[in-house]
Amino acid sequence: MSNQSHNPFKWRHFQSDIILLCVRWYLRYALSYRDLEEIMLERGLHVDQTTIYRWFQRYAPELSKRCRPHLKATSDSWRVDETSIKMKKQWVYLYRAVDSVVVQKNEA
């Protein structure tokens, strides 16, 4: 996209929103290129799986680069927090995984 920063979708046969939708769905959900081909066909668009693969190769790195600063910071360190609560007159344990980033914010 950097070498065509003025219009990265120039000379594409499909509209930019269709391309971005397919790339976003591929990145977000556990879909294959064939699944996306079937979804687009259900919506009246005949897009070959190879075309979707090429879109992914072309636009996914740029989308990842632009989205990365907006993602929530996490780390590899975490711990399990355990507490007991009363549910329906019976005490039960509640477990949750706590990321170290969350722990640092709460302890500060």
N, CA, C and O atoms as CSV, one atom per row, in Angstrom:
chain,resi,resn,atom,element,x,y,z
A,1,MET,N,N,0.803,-1.179,0.000
A,1,MET,CA,C,0.000,0.000,0.000
A,1,MET,C,C,0.854,1.254,0.000
A,1,MET,O,O,0.408,2.301,-0.470
A,2,SER,N,N,2.055,1.174,0.509
A,2,SER,CA,C,2.871,2.366,0.619
A,2,SER,C,C,3.271,2.917,-0.744
A,2,SER,O,O,3.379,4.133,-0.901
A,3,ASN,N,N,3.496,2.050,-1.739
A,3,ASN,CA,C,3.873,2.551,-3.046
A,3,ASN,C,C,2.675,3.093,-3.828
A,3,ASN,O,O,2.871,3.774,-4.835
A,4,GLN,N,N,1.456,2.814,-3.402
A,4,GLN,CA,C,0.264,3.379,-4.009
A,4,GLN,C,C,-0.568,4.051,-2.925
A,4,GLN,O,O,-1.760,3.773,-2.788
A,5,SER,N,N,0.062,4.937,-2.154
A,5,SER,CA,C,-0.615,5.506,-1.002
A,5,SER,C,C,-1.792,6.392,-1.390
A,5,SER,O,O,-2.693,6.604,-0.578
A,6,HIS,N,N,-1.802,6.910,-2.604
A,6,HIS,CA,C,-2.919,7.766,-3.006
A,6,HIS,C,C,-4.207,6.979,-3.182
A,6,HIS,O,O,-5.270,7.472,-2.803
A,7,ASN,N,N,-4.158,5.797,-3.731
A,7,ASN,CA,C,-5.330,4.936,-3.864
A,7,ASN,C,C,-4.866,3.485,-3.942
A,7,ASN,O,O,-4.547,3.004,-5.030
A,8,PRO,N,N,-4.821,2.781,-2.819
A,8,PRO,CA,C,-4.315,1.405,-2.833
A,8,PRO,C,C,-5.236,0.425,-3.557
A,8,PRO,O,O,-4.816,-0.693,-3.858
A,9,PHE,N,N,-6.471,0.810,-3.841
A,9,PHE,CA,C,-7.416,-0.089,-4.496
A,9,PHE,C,C,-7.583,0.216,-5.986
A,9,PHE,O,O,-8.501,-0.292,-6.630
A,10,LYS,N,N,-6.712,1.026,-6.514
A,10,LYS,CA,C,-6.786,1.367,-7.934
A,10,LYS,C,C,-6.558,0.123,-8.784
A,10,LYS,O,O,-5.691,-0.694,-8.474
A,11,TRP,N,N,-7.314,-0.017,-9.826
A,11,TRP,CA,C,-7.260,-1.120,-10.785
A,11,TRP,C,C,-7.806,-2.424,-10.226
A,11,TRP,O,O,-7.571,-3.476,-10.820
A,12,ARG,N,N,-8.509,-2.401,-9.135
A,12,ARG,CA,C,-9.148,-3.600,-8.607
A,12,ARG,C,C,-10.536,-3.722,-9.216
A,12,ARG,O,O,-11.193,-2.714,-9.474
A,13,HIS,N,N,-10.985,-4.950,-9.447
A,13,HIS,CA,C,-12.297,-5.186,-10.052
A,13,HIS,C,C,-13.433,-5.058,-9.054
A,13,HIS,O,O,-14.586,-4.871,-9.444
A,14,PHE,N,N,-13.118,-5.159,-7.776
A,14,PHE,CA,C,-14.144,-5.061,-6.738
A,14,PHE,C,C,-13.949,-3.785,-5.937
A,14,PHE,O,O,-12.854,-3.224,-5.892
A,15,GLN,N,N,-15.022,-3.337,-5.309
A,15,GLN,CA,C,-14.951,-2.131,-4.498
A,15,GLN,C,C,-14.083,-2.366,-3.268
A,15,GLN,O,O,-13.914,-3.496,-2.812
A,16,SER,N,N,-13.545,-1.283,-2.748
A,16,SER,CA,C,-12.634,-1.387,-1.612
A,16,SER,C,C,-13.324,-1.961,-0.375
A,16,SER,O,O,-12.688,-2.684,0.393
A,17,ASP,N,N,-14.600,-1.660,-0.163
A,17,ASP,CA,C,-15.277,-2.194,1.028
A,17,ASP,C,C,-15.446,-3.703,0.963
A,17,ASP,O,O,-15.409,-4.370,1.997
A,18,ILE,N,N,-15.632,-4.258,-0.234
A,18,ILE,CA,C,-15.725,-5.714,-0.394
A,18,ILE,C,C,-14.375,-6.362,-0.080
A,18,ILE,O,O,-14.310,-7.380,0.609
A,19,ILE,N,N,-13.314,-5.768,-0.587
A,19,ILE,CA,C,-11.965,-6.305,-0.353
A,19,ILE,C,C,-11.639,-6.277,1.134
A,19,ILE,O,O,-11.180,-7.271,1.697
A,20,LEU,N,N,-11.879,-5.131,1.766
A,20,LEU,CA,C,-11.568,-5.004,3.187
A,20,LEU,C,C,-12.434,-5.915,4.040
A,20,LEU,O,O,-11.975,-6.432,5.058
A,21,LEU,N,N,-13.681,-6.116,3.636
A,21,LEU,CA,C,-14.571,-7.010,4.370
A,21,LEU,C,C,-14.038,-8.441,4.349
A,21,LEU,O,O,-14.004,-9.109,5.383
A,22,CYS,N,N,-13.629,-8.902,3.192
A,22,CYS,CA,C,-13.088,-10.268,3.086
A,22,CYS,C,C,-11.807,-10.423,3.899
A,22,CYS,O,O,-11.634,-11.416,4.606
A,23,VAL,N,N,-10.917,-9.452,3.801
A,23,VAL,CA,C,-9.663,-9.534,4.548
A,23,VAL,C,C,-9.938,-9.488,6.044
A,23,VAL,O,O,-9.335,-10.242,6.808
A,24,ARG,N,N,-10.840,-8.616,6.469
A,24,ARG,CA,C,-11.174,-8.510,7.895
A,24,ARG,C,C,-11.797,-9.797,8.420
A,24,ARG,O,O,-11.436,-10.260,9.502
A,25,TRP,N,N,-12.727,-10.379,7.669
A,25,TRP,CA,C,-13.361,-11.626,8.099
A,25,TRP,C,C,-12.342,-12.753,8.177
A,25,TRP,O,O,-12.395,-13.583,9.085
A,26,TYR,N,N,-11.413,-12.783,7.221
A,26,TYR,CA,C,-10.391,-13.831,7.250
A,26,TYR,C,C,-9.509,-13.675,8.489
A,26,TYR,O,O,-9.153,-14.663,9.132
A,27,LEU,N,N,-9.161,-12.432,8.818
A,27,LEU,CA,C,-8.305,-12.202,9.981
A,27,LEU,C,C,-9.041,-12.439,11.292
A,27,LEU,O,O,-8.446,-12.943,12.244
A,28,ARG,N,N,-10.304,-12.091,11.361
A,28,ARG,CA,C,-11.046,-12.118,12.626
A,28,ARG,C,C,-11.617,-13.499,12.952
A,28,ARG,O,O,-11.565,-13.937,14.101
A,29,TYR,N,N,-12.151,-14.171,11.960
A,29,TYR,CA,C,-12.834,-15.445,12.180
A,29,TYR,C,C,-12.029,-16.584,11.564
A,29,TYR,O,O,-11.188,-16.353,10.695
A,30,ALA,N,N,-12.280,-17.789,12.002
A,30,ALA,CA,C,-11.573,-18.964,11.492
A,30,ALA,C,C,-12.221,-19.432,10.191
A,30,ALA,O,O,-12.828,-20.502,10.129
A,31,LEU,N,N,-12.079,-18.612,9.164
A,31,LEU,CA,C,-12.660,-18.929,7.860
A,31,LEU,C,C,-11.548,-19.236,6.867
A,31,LEU,O,O,-10.454,-18.677,6.942
A,32,SER,N,N,-11.844,-20.117,5.952
A,32,SER,CA,C,-10.898,-20.397,4.882
A,32,SER,C,C,-11.241,-19.500,3.692
A,32,SER,O,O,-12.274,-18.830,3.680
A,33,TYR,N,N,-10.367,-19.501,2.703
A,33,TYR,CA,C,-10.636,-18.725,1.494
A,33,TYR,C,C,-11.869,-19.273,0.781
A,33,TYR,O,O,-12.631,-18.512,0.185
A,34,ARG,N,N,-12.066,-20.576,0.840
A,34,ARG,CA,C,-13.252,-21.179,0.216
A,34,ARG,C,C,-14.525,-20.779,0.956
A,34,ARG,O,O,-15.562,-20.545,0.335
A,35,ASP,N,N,-14.445,-20.701,2.291
A,35,ASP,CA,C,-15.603,-20.233,3.060
A,35,ASP,C,C,-15.980,-18.813,2.640
A,35,ASP,O,O,-17.156,-18.509,2.440
A,36,LEU,N,N,-14.983,-17.956,2.509
A,36,LEU,CA,C,-15.251,-16.578,2.097
A,36,LEU,C,C,-15.810,-16.518,0.673
A,36,LEU,O,O,-16.665,-15.688,0.364
A,37,GLU,N,N,-15.319,-17.397,-0.174
A,37,GLU,CA,C,-15.847,-17.468,-1.538
A,37,GLU,C,C,-17.336,-17.817,-1.508
A,37,GLU,O,O,-18.126,-17.219,-2.238
A,38,GLU,N,N,-17.722,-18.782,-0.666
A,38,GLU,CA,C,-19.132,-19.173,-0.549
A,38,GLU,C,C,-19.981,-18.045,0.051
A,38,GLU,O,O,-21.105,-17.811,-0.394
A,39,ILE,N,N,-19.449,-17.352,1.051
A,39,ILE,CA,C,-20.184,-16.249,1.673
A,39,ILE,C,C,-20.438,-15.143,0.651
A,39,ILE,O,O,-21.541,-14.602,0.578
A,40,MET,N,N,-19.430,-14.815,-0.126
A,40,MET,CA,C,-19.596,-13.772,-1.141
A,40,MET,C,C,-20.565,-14.216,-2.234
A,40,MET,O,O,-21.323,-13.404,-2.764
A,41,LEU,N,N,-20.537,-15.509,-2.571
A,41,LEU,CA,C,-21.463,-16.029,-3.578
A,41,LEU,C,C,-22.903,-15.945,-3.087
A,41,LEU,O,O,-23.810,-15.667,-3.871
A,42,GLU,N,N,-23.123,-16.186,-1.781
A,42,GLU,CA,C,-24.455,-16.040,-1.203
A,42,GLU,C,C,-24.951,-14.604,-1.285
A,42,GLU,O,O,-26.156,-14.357,-1.332
A,43,ARG,N,N,-24.023,-13.666,-1.303
A,43,ARG,CA,C,-24.372,-12.251,-1.402
A,43,ARG,C,C,-24.401,-11.755,-2.837
A,43,ARG,O,O,-24.565,-10.559,-3.077
A,44,GLY,N,N,-24.243,-12.661,-3.791
A,44,GLY,CA,C,-24.362,-12.310,-5.200
A,44,GLY,C,C,-23.070,-11.883,-5.858
A,44,GLY,O,O,-23.098,-11.347,-6.967
A,45,LEU,N,N,-21.936,-12.102,-5.212
A,45,LEU,CA,C,-20.644,-11.738,-5.781
A,45,LEU,C,C,-19.838,-12.998,-6.049
A,45,LEU,O,O,-19.631,-13.810,-5.147
A,46,HIS,N,N,-19.390,-13.162,-7.270
A,46,HIS,CA,C,-18.548,-14.304,-7.592
A,46,HIS,C,C,-17.096,-13.868,-7.468
A,46,HIS,O,O,-16.564,-13.176,-8.336
A,47,VAL,N,N,-16.460,-14.286,-6.368
A,47,VAL,CA,C,-15.058,-13.983,-6.096
A,47,VAL,C,C,-14.339,-15.307,-5.912
A,47,VAL,O,O,-14.732,-16.127,-5.083
A,48,ASP,N,N,-13.302,-15.509,-6.679
A,48,ASP,CA,C,-12.548,-16.749,-6.579
A,48,ASP,C,C,-11.698,-16.739,-5.314
A,48,ASP,O,O,-11.273,-15.679,-4.853
A,49,GLN,N,N,-11.451,-17.928,-4.751
A,49,GLN,CA,C,-10.653,-18.026,-3.535
A,49,GLN,C,C,-9.229,-17.540,-3.751
A,49,GLN,O,O,-8.612,-17.019,-2.822
A,50,THR,N,N,-8.699,-17.697,-4.943
A,50,THR,CA,C,-7.358,-17.210,-5.246
A,50,THR,C,C,-7.311,-15.685,-5.192
A,50,THR,O,O,-6.317,-15.103,-4.758
A,51,THR,N,N,-8.379,-15.052,-5.630
A,51,THR,CA,C,-8.454,-13.596,-5.572
A,51,THR,C,C,-8.458,-13.127,-4.123
A,51,THR,O,O,-7.778,-12.160,-3.779
A,52,ILE,N,N,-9.217,-13.805,-3.277
A,52,ILE,CA,C,-9.249,-13.449,-1.859
A,52,ILE,C,C,-7.873,-13.665,-1.240
A,52,ILE,O,O,-7.437,-12.856,-0.421
A,53,TYR,N,N,-7.186,-14.733,-1.611
A,53,TYR,CA,C,-5.831,-14.976,-1.131
A,53,TYR,C,C,-4.898,-13.827,-1.525
A,53,TYR,O,O,-4.097,-13.366,-0.712
A,54,ARG,N,N,-5.004,-13.375,-2.755
A,54,ARG,CA,C,-4.165,-12.258,-3.224
A,54,ARG,C,C,-4.490,-10.970,-2.474
A,54,ARG,O,O,-3.596,-10.188,-2.153
A,55,TRP,N,N,-5.786,-10.754,-2.196
A,55,TRP,CA,C,-6.169,-9.580,-1.401
A,55,TRP,C,C,-5.524,-9.663,-0.029
A,55,TRP,O,O,-4.986,-8.675,0.470
A,56,PHE,N,N,-5.576,-10.822,0.573
A,56,PHE,CA,C,-4.994,-11.003,1.901
A,56,PHE,C,C,-3.498,-10.720,1.878
A,56,PHE,O,O,-2.983,-10.023,2.752
A,57,GLN,N,N,-2.805,-11.253,0.893
A,57,GLN,CA,C,-1.364,-11.029,0.781
A,57,GLN,C,C,-1.035,-9.554,0.577
A,57,GLN,O,O,-0.010,-9.064,1.052
A,58,ARG,N,N,-1.904,-8.862,-0.124
A,58,ARG,CA,C,-1.662,-7.454,-0.454
A,58,ARG,C,C,-2.018,-6.505,0.686
A,58,ARG,O,O,-1.260,-5.574,0.956
A,59,TYR,N,N,-3.157,-6.712,1.368
A,59,TYR,CA,C,-3.688,-5.728,2.302
A,59,TYR,C,C,-3.548,-6.095,3.787
A,59,TYR,O,O,-3.610,-5.203,4.633
A,60,ALA,N,N,-3.366,-7.352,4.123
A,60,ALA,CA,C,-3.289,-7.761,5.527
A,60,ALA,C,C,-2.101,-7.141,6.269
A,60,ALA,O,O,-2.276,-6.695,7.403
A,61,PRO,N,N,-0.911,-7.093,5.684
A,61,PRO,CA,C,0.200,-6.474,6.430
A,61,PRO,C,C,-0.068,-5.006,6.771
A,61,PRO,O,O,0.253,-4.563,7.874
A,62,GLU,N,N,-0.638,-4.265,5.858
A,62,GLU,CA,C,-0.930,-2.854,6.117
A,62,GLU,C,C,-2.022,-2.701,7.173
A,62,GLU,O,O,-1.935,-1.820,8.028
A,63,LEU,N,N,-3.042,-3.545,7.121
A,63,LEU,CA,C,-4.091,-3.501,8.143
A,63,LEU,C,C,-3.523,-3.836,9.514
A,63,LEU,O,O,-3.872,-3.196,10.506
A,64,SER,N,N,-2.663,-4.821,9.574
A,64,SER,CA,C,-2.041,-5.204,10.836
A,64,SER,C,C,-1.197,-4.056,11.392
A,64,SER,O,O,-1.234,-3.772,12.589
A,65,LYS,N,N,-0.447,-3.405,10.523
A,65,LYS,CA,C,0.406,-2.296,10.947
A,65,LYS,C,C,-0.429,-1.133,11.484
A,65,LYS,O,O,-0.044,-0.496,12.465
A,66,ARG,N,N,-1.555,-0.856,10.856
A,66,ARG,CA,C,-2.392,0.263,11.278
A,66,ARG,C,C,-3.210,-0.061,12.525
A,66,ARG,O,O,-3.520,0.845,13.299
A,67,CYS,N,N,-3.566,-1.324,12.742
A,67,CYS,CA,C,-4.390,-1.700,13.890
A,67,CYS,C,C,-3.575,-1.955,15.147
A,67,CYS,O,O,-4.093,-1.805,16.254
A,68,ARG,N,N,-2.319,-2.335,15.002
A,68,ARG,CA,C,-1.500,-2.722,16.140
A,68,ARG,C,C,-1.434,-1.662,17.246
A,68,ARG,O,O,-1.510,-2.032,18.418
A,69,PRO,N,N,-1.297,-0.373,16.943
A,69,PRO,CA,C,-1.245,0.613,18.036
A,69,PRO,C,C,-2.537,0.707,18.847
A,69,PRO,O,O,-2.513,1.186,19.981
A,70,HIS,N,N,-3.645,0.267,18.298
A,70,HIS,CA,C,-4.929,0.372,18.970
A,70,HIS,C,C,-5.285,-0.874,19.787
A,70,HIS,O,O,-6.298,-0.882,20.486
A,71,LEU,N,N,-4.469,-1.922,19.706
A,71,LEU,CA,C,-4.746,-3.149,20.447
A,71,LEU,C,C,-4.371,-2.982,21.909
A,71,LEU,O,O,-3.478,-2.207,22.252
A,72,LYS,N,N,-5.055,-3.710,22.754
A,72,LYS,CA,C,-4.792,-3.682,24.189
A,72,LYS,C,C,-3.459,-4.376,24.481
A,72,LYS,O,O,-3.183,-5.457,23.961
A,73,ALA,N,N,-2.658,-3.754,25.300
A,73,ALA,CA,C,-1.350,-4.316,25.636
A,73,ALA,C,C,-1.515,-5.546,26.529
A,73,ALA,O,O,-2.278,-5.524,27.495
A,74,THR,N,N,-0.804,-6.603,26.201
A,74,THR,CA,C,-0.802,-7.815,27.010
A,74,THR,C,C,0.638,-8.292,27.169
A,74,THR,O,O,1.552,-7.780,26.522
A,75,SER,N,N,0.819,-9.257,28.021
A,75,SER,CA,C,2.151,-9.840,28.190
A,75,SER,C,C,1.998,-11.355,28.313
A,75,SER,O,O,0.889,-11.889,28.354
A,76,ASP,N,N,3.130,-12.020,28.369
A,76,ASP,CA,C,3.113,-13.474,28.492
A,76,ASP,C,C,2.916,-13.927,29.935
A,76,ASP,O,O,2.700,-15.111,30.190
A,77,SER,N,N,2.989,-13.004,30.865
A,77,SER,CA,C,2.877,-13.339,32.280
A,77,SER,C,C,1.433,-13.173,32.761
A,77,SER,O,O,0.790,-12.157,32.497
A,78,TRP,N,N,0.942,-14.180,33.464
A,78,TRP,CA,C,-0.412,-14.104,33.997
A,78,TRP,C,C,-0.492,-14.988,35.234
A,78,TRP,O,O,0.388,-15.812,35.483
A,79,ARG,N,N,-1.551,-14.807,35.996
A,79,ARG,CA,C,-1.772,-15.638,37.183
A,79,ARG,C,C,-3.263,-15.921,37.298
A,79,ARG,O,O,-4.080,-15.281,36.636
A,80,VAL,N,N,-3.605,-16.876,38.135
A,80,VAL,CA,C,-4.999,-17.230,38.347
A,80,VAL,C,C,-5.464,-16.596,39.648
A,80,VAL,O,O,-4.825,-16.744,40.690
A,81,ASP,N,N,-6.568,-15.898,39.577
A,81,ASP,CA,C,-7.170,-15.289,40.750
A,81,ASP,C,C,-8.326,-16.180,41.188
A,81,ASP,O,O,-9.158,-16.572,40.370
A,82,GLU,N,N,-8.377,-16.497,42.470
A,82,GLU,CA,C,-9.392,-17.412,42.988
A,82,GLU,C,C,-10.173,-16.720,44.101
A,82,GLU,O,O,-9.590,-16.067,44.966
A,83,THR,N,N,-11.472,-16.866,44.073
A,83,THR,CA,C,-12.317,-16.341,45.139
A,83,THR,C,C,-13.537,-17.244,45.277
A,83,THR,O,O,-13.828,-18.045,44.389
A,84,SER,N,N,-14.240,-17.112,46.382
A,84,SER,CA,C,-15.460,-17.903,46.548
A,84,SER,C,C,-16.646,-16.954,46.664
A,84,SER,O,O,-16.570,-15.910,47.311
A,85,ILE,N,N,-17.727,-17.338,46.032
A,85,ILE,CA,C,-18.948,-16.544,46.058
A,85,ILE,C,C,-20.118,-17.458,46.387
A,85,ILE,O,O,-20.034,-18.674,46.215
A,86,LYS,N,N,-21.190,-16.876,46.853
A,86,LYS,CA,C,-22.369,-17.658,47.202
A,86,LYS,C,C,-23.375,-17.567,46.071
A,86,LYS,O,O,-23.817,-16.482,45.694
A,87,MET,N,N,-23.729,-18.725,45.538
A,87,MET,CA,C,-24.721,-18.801,44.461
A,87,MET,C,C,-25.793,-19.793,44.871
A,87,MET,O,O,-25.495,-20.948,45.174
A,88,LYS,N,N,-27.024,-19.350,44.880
A,88,LYS,CA,C,-28.157,-20.206,45.250
A,88,LYS,C,C,-27.923,-20.892,46.595
A,88,LYS,O,O,-28.119,-22.099,46.739
A,89,LYS,N,N,-27.500,-20.096,47.572
A,89,LYS,CA,C,-27.276,-20.547,48.952
A,89,LYS,C,C,-26.156,-21.576,49.083
A,89,LYS,O,O,-26.098,-22.313,50.068
A,90,GLN,N,N,-25.269,-21.626,48.092
A,90,GLN,CA,C,-24.161,-22.572,48.147
A,90,GLN,C,C,-22.882,-21.849,47.746
A,90,GLN,O,O,-22.865,-21.098,46.771
A,91,TRP,N,N,-21.803,-22.081,48.508
A,91,TRP,CA,C,-20.533,-21.448,48.202
A,91,TRP,C,C,-19.840,-22.193,47.063
A,91,TRP,O,O,-19.712,-23.417,47.101
A,92,VAL,N,N,-19.395,-21.449,46.055
A,92,VAL,CA,C,-18.679,-22.017,44.914
A,92,VAL,C,C,-17.419,-21.191,44.665
A,92,VAL,O,O,-17.337,-20.028,45.059
A,93,TYR,N,N,-16.443,-21.809,44.006
A,93,TYR,CA,C,-15.206,-21.115,43.669
A,93,TYR,C,C,-15.348,-20.434,42.308
A,93,TYR,O,O,-15.969,-20.971,41.390
A,94,LEU,N,N,-14.761,-19.249,42.197
A,94,LEU,CA,C,-14.716,-18.519,40.944
A,94,LEU,C,C,-13.246,-18.308,40.601
A,94,LEU,O,O,-12.500,-17.720,41.384
A,95,TYR,N,N,-12.836,-18.783,39.444
A,95,TYR,CA,C,-11.462,-18.641,38.993
A,95,TYR,C,C,-11.439,-17.711,37.784
A,95,TYR,O,O,-12.365,-17.720,36.973
A,96,ARG,N,N,-10.380,-16.905,37.663
A,96,ARG,CA,C,-10.206,-16.084,36.477
A,96,ARG,C,C,-8.723,-15.896,36.227
A,96,ARG,O,O,-7.927,-15.845,37.165
A,97,ALA,N,N,-8.359,-15.795,34.975
A,97,ALA,CA,C,-6.972,-15.535,34.608
A,97,ALA,C,C,-6.758,-14.030,34.591
A,97,ALA,O,O,-7.549,-13.284,34.014
A,98,VAL,N,N,-5.686,-13.599,35.227
A,98,VAL,CA,C,-5.379,-12.178,35.315
A,98,VAL,C,C,-4.047,-11.929,34.626
A,98,VAL,O,O,-3.031,-12.534,34.967
A,99,ASP,N,N,-4.071,-11.030,33.655
A,99,ASP,CA,C,-2.858,-10.650,32.944
A,99,ASP,C,C,-2.008,-9.761,33.849
A,99,ASP,O,O,-2.551,-9.030,34.678
A,100,SER,N,N,-0.693,-9.813,33.703
A,100,SER,CA,C,0.176,-9.021,34.574
A,100,SER,C,C,-0.024,-7.528,34.373
A,100,SER,O,O,0.189,-6.754,35.306
A,101,VAL,N,N,-0.429,-7.099,33.171
A,101,VAL,CA,C,-0.698,-5.688,32.921
A,101,VAL,C,C,-1.850,-5.225,33.785
A,101,VAL,O,O,-1.802,-4.132,34.349
A,102,VAL,N,N,-2.898,-6.052,33.900
A,102,VAL,CA,C,-4.048,-5.720,34.735
A,102,VAL,C,C,-3.655,-5.698,36.202
A,102,VAL,O,O,-4.115,-4.838,36.953
A,103,VAL,N,N,-2.804,-6.639,36.623
A,103,VAL,CA,C,-2.365,-6.717,38.007
A,103,VAL,C,C,-1.587,-5.453,38.366
A,103,VAL,O,O,-1.795,-4.885,39.439
A,104,GLN,N,N,-0.712,-5.015,37.500
A,104,GLN,CA,C,0.095,-3.835,37.777
A,104,GLN,C,C,-0.774,-2.590,37.922
A,104,GLN,O,O,-0.503,-1.752,38.782
A,105,LYS,N,N,-1.804,-2.456,37.106
A,105,LYS,CA,C,-2.699,-1.304,37.183
A,105,LYS,C,C,-3.488,-1.318,38.485
A,105,LYS,O,O,-3.690,-0.274,39.105
A,106,ASN,N,N,-3.936,-2.511,38.902
A,106,ASN,CA,C,-4.751,-2.608,40.120
A,106,ASN,C,C,-3.898,-2.423,41.375
A,106,ASN,O,O,-4.379,-1.876,42.368
A,107,GLU,N,N,-2.662,-2.864,41.348
A,107,GLU,CA,C,-1.827,-2.774,42.533
A,107,GLU,C,C,-1.192,-1.401,42.685
A,107,GLU,O,O,-0.740,-1.047,43.774
A,108,ALA,N,N,-1.151,-0.631,41.622
A,108,ALA,CA,C,-0.494,0.688,41.678
A,108,ALA,C,C,-1.323,1.707,42.409
A,108,ALA,O,O,-0.910,2.859,42.540
